[in-house]
Amino acid sequence: MSGEETLTGRVWECQPLGQASQAVSRPTLGIFKHEAVAVDPVHKTLYMTEDAGDGRFYRFVCSSTDWPALADRPALKDGKLQVLRIRGLADDVYPPAGFDVHQAHAVEWVDVRSPTVAQSTVRALLGSKAPGTVFKGGEGLWYFNGIVYFSTKTDNRIWALDPALQSLQVIYDFETAVPEQHVLQGVDNLTVSSRGDVLVAEDGGNMELCVILPDGRVKVLLRLMGQNGSELTGPAFSPDGRRLYVNSQRGGRGGKGGLGITFEVTLPA
């Protein structure tokens, strides 16, 4: 699934195996600056981030006919598009100073207003009545072992949503992190290892791929040298977990800008 990062962006479902078929637009997933999509197969729900300063965090709940009990995947044609609101906050509000996002807070889901219209337009029309909590610059997103992880770049935070408990909290915050954990800045794409390590790629910064361990510690896994003016994107593991891939989006040879470079890291057994 590939999202269009424009104000009228949609999500397109693409054939990953190289077969000759056209990508299919999935407008049911909303019209906004799509950054990432993650699938929760347990609750038959898709989650989405929006790369906008006044963006929202979305979910698409498939109907029972869209994702039947014995089906491997949804049709993505029928369901409910909603935005997250942290309980205790009004709509169209960014968590204020004094609201401790590092503690788990209950969340609720509000139906998107005019889901077939660009959400930037809807927010402009509704103002403070636009539903949902504000998340500034939604980026990477991943589902692992019952938890949905996502990043917001403007405030340099990594969030963890528990769909079973319907709770949300920040697991990394650059502003409040202890000095030795200030290695992670410019949070962007992320993925999760089979052991539950959250790998976060930096957009800018010093081009590092960092790891948030299950105990909360942050470590640098690797740094790309000679890639000034680029950013790390798309960290992903091979199915067997033995190889890790990461891209320098505008990387080139000899430190010069280029069309991008993909790196492979062979991991120990």
C-alpha positions in Angstrom: 0.0 0.0 0.0 1.4 3.4 -1.0 0.1 6.7 0.2 0.1 10.0 -1.7 1.6 12.8 0.4 -0.5 15.6 -1.0 -3.5 17.5 0.3 -5.8 15.4 -1.9 -3.7 12.2 -1.4 -5.2 8.7 -1.5 -3.9 5.3 -0.7 -3.2 2.9 -3.6 -3.0 -0.8 -3.3 -0.1 -2.2 -5.4 0.9 -5.6 -6.6 4.2 -6.4 -4.8 5.2 -9.5 -6.8 6.0 -7.8 -10.0 2.9 -9.1 -11.9 1.4 -6.9 -14.6 -1.5 -5.2 -12.9 -2.5 -1.6 -12.2 -2.5 -0.1 -8.8 -6.0 0.4 -7.3 -7.0 3.5 -5.5 -8.7 3.0 -2.1 -10.6 6.3 -1.4 -12.3 4.7 1.5 -9.1 5.2 3.4 -9.5 9.0 3.3 -8.3 12.1 1.4 -5.3 13.7 3.1 -1.5 13.8 3.1 -1.0 10.1 3.6 2.3 9.1 5.1 2.0 5.5 6.3 -0.4 2.6 6.7 -0.4 -0.3 9.1 -2.7 -3.3 9.3 -4.0 -4.8 12.5 -5.2 -8.3 11.4 -6.7 -9.1 14.9 -9.1 -6.2 15.0 -9.4 -6.0 11.2 -8.4 -2.4 11.3 -6.0 -0.2 9.3 -4.2 2.7 10.9 -2.9 5.8 9.0 -0.7 8.8 9.8 -1.1 12.2 8.2 2.0 14.4 7.5 0.5 17.8 8.4 1.1 20.2 11.2 -2.6 20.0 12.2 -2.9 16.4 11.2 -4.8 13.5 12.8 -4.3 9.8 13.5 -6.8 7.7 11.5 -8.2 4.3 11.5 -10.4 2.4 9.0 -12.6 -0.3 10.6 -13.6 -2.8 8.0 -17.2 -3.9 7.9 -18.0 -7.6 8.4 -18.6 -8.0 4.7 -15.5 -6.1 3.8 -13.2 -8.4 5.8 -15.2 -11.7 6.3 -14.2 -14.1 9.1 -12.4 -16.6 6.8 -10.9 -14.0 4.4 -7.1 -13.4 4.5 -7.5 -9.7 3.7 -10.0 -6.9 3.3 -11.6 -5.5 0.1 -11.1 -2.0 1.5 -14.4 -0.9 0.0 -16.7 -0.7 3.0 -16.0 0.4 6.5 -15.8 3.4 8.9 -13.1 6.0 8.7 -12.4 7.6 12.1 -9.9 9.9 13.9 -8.4 9.4 17.4 -9.3 11.7 20.2 -7.4 11.5 23.6 -10.1 11.3 26.2 -10.1 14.5 28.3 -9.0 16.8 25.4 -11.3 18.8 23.3 -11.4 18.4 19.5 -8.8 20.1 17.4 -6.4 20.4 20.3 -2.7 19.5 20.5 -1.8 17.9 24.0 -1.0 21.0 26.0 1.8 21.6 28.5 1.0 19.8 31.7 -0.9 17.0 29.9 1.4 14.0 30.6 1.5 12.1 27.3 4.1 9.7 28.8 1.3 8.1 30.9 -1.3 5.9 29.1 -4.5 7.8 28.3 -7.8 6.3 27.2 -8.7 7.2 23.6 -11.9 7.3 21.7 -12.6 7.3 18.0 -14.7 9.9 16.2 -16.2 9.5 12.7 -14.4 11.6 10.1 -16.6 14.4 8.8 -17.0 14.4 5.0 -14.6 11.5 4.4 -14.7 11.9 0.6 -13.4 15.5 0.9 -9.8 16.5 1.5 -9.5 16.7 5.3 -7.4 19.9 5.2 -10.5 21.5 3.6 -12.8 20.0 6.2 -10.6 21.4 9.0 -10.5 24.8 7.5 -14.3 24.9 7.4 -14.9 23.4 10.8 -12.2 25.1 12.7 -12.2 24.1 16.4 -15.1 21.8 15.7 -12.9 19.6 13.5 -12.9 16.2 15.2 -9.8 14.5 16.7 -6.6 15.3 18.6 -3.9 17.1 16.7 -0.7 15.1 15.9 2.0 17.3 14.4 3.6 15.7 11.3 2.6 12.0 11.5 5.3 9.8 10.0 6.3 6.1 10.4 3.8 3.5 11.5 4.0 -0.2 12.4 1.9 -2.9 13.9 3.6 -5.5 16.1 2.3 -8.0 18.6 -0.8 -6.1 19.4 0.7 -2.6 19.6 0.6 0.2 16.9 3.7 2.4 16.9 3.9 5.7 15.1 6.1 8.8 15.1 5.4 12.5 14.9 8.3 14.6 13.5 7.5 18.1 14.7 7.7 17.2 18.4 10.1 14.3 18.0 7.9 11.7 19.6 7.2 7.9 19.3 3.8 6.8 20.3 2.3 3.4 21.2 -1.3 2.6 20.8 -2.8 -0.4 22.5 -6.0 -1.3 20.5 -7.1 -3.9 23.0 -7.0 -1.5 25.9 -7.8 1.6 23.7 -4.9 3.5 25.3 -2.1 5.7 24.0 1.2 6.9 25.4 4.5 8.3 24.3 7.4 5.9 24.6 10.1 8.3 23.4 10.2 12.1 23.6 13.3 14.0 22.6 12.4 17.0 24.7 12.2 15.1 28.0 14.7 12.3 27.2 17.8 12.0 29.4 20.9 13.4 27.7 22.4 10.0 26.8 19.2 9.3 24.8 19.4 12.5 22.7 20.9 10.5 19.9 17.5 10.1 18.3 16.3 13.3 16.6 14.3 13.9 13.5 12.1 10.8 13.9 10.6 9.5 10.7 10.0 6.0 9.3 10.1 3.1 11.7 9.8 -0.7 11.9 9.8 -3.3 14.7 12.1 -6.4 15.0 10.8 -9.8 16.0 12.2 -9.1 19.5 10.1 -6.0 19.9 12.9 -3.4 19.2 11.5 -0.3 17.6 13.9 0.9 14.9 13.5 4.6 14.0 15.1 6.3 11.0 16.2 9.9 11.2 15.1 12.5 8.6 18.2 14.6 8.6 19.9 14.7 12.0 23.2 12.8 11.5 21.7 10.1 9.4 21.4 7.4 12.1 19.1 4.4 12.5 18.3 4.2 16.2 16.8 1.4 18.3 14.3 1.8 21.2 14.7 -1.3 23.2 11.8 -2.9 25.0 13.1 -1.5 28.3 13.0 2.0 26.9 16.8 2.5 26.3 17.8 4.1 23.0 20.9 3.1 21.1 22.4 3.9 17.7 22.4 0.9 15.4 24.2 2.5 12.4 25.1 5.8 10.8 25.4 6.5 7.1 28.4 8.7 6.3 28.8 10.9 3.3 25.0 11.3 2.7 24.6 14.9 3.6 21.3 16.5 2.5 19.5 13.1 2.5 17.3 11.2 4.9 16.9 7.6 6.1 13.8 5.9 4.9 12.0 2.6 4.8 13.8 0.4 7.3 12.6 -3.2 6.8 13.6 -6.7 7.7 13.7 -9.7 5.4 11.1 -12.3 6.3 13.6 -14.5 8.2 14.9 -11.5 10.2 18.5 -12.0 9.1 18.8 -8.9 6.9 17.9 -5.3 7.4 17.3 -2.8 4.6 17.4 0.9 4.8 17.5 3.7 2.2 19.3 7.0 1.8 16.5 8.8 0.0 18.6 11.3 -2.0 21.9 9.4 -1.5 24.7 9.4 -4.1 28.3 8.4 -4.4 31.0 10.4 -2.8 28.6 12.5 -0.7 26.9 14.1 -3.8 23.1 14.1 -4.2 21.7 11.3 -6.3 18.7 9.1 -7.0 19.0 7.2 -3.7 20.8 4.2 -2.3 19.5 1.0 -0.6 21.8 -0.6 2.0 21.6 -4.2 3.3 22.8 -5.1 6.7 23.4 -8.8 7.5 22.5 -9.5 11.1 23.9 -12.1 13.4 22.0 -15.3 14.0 
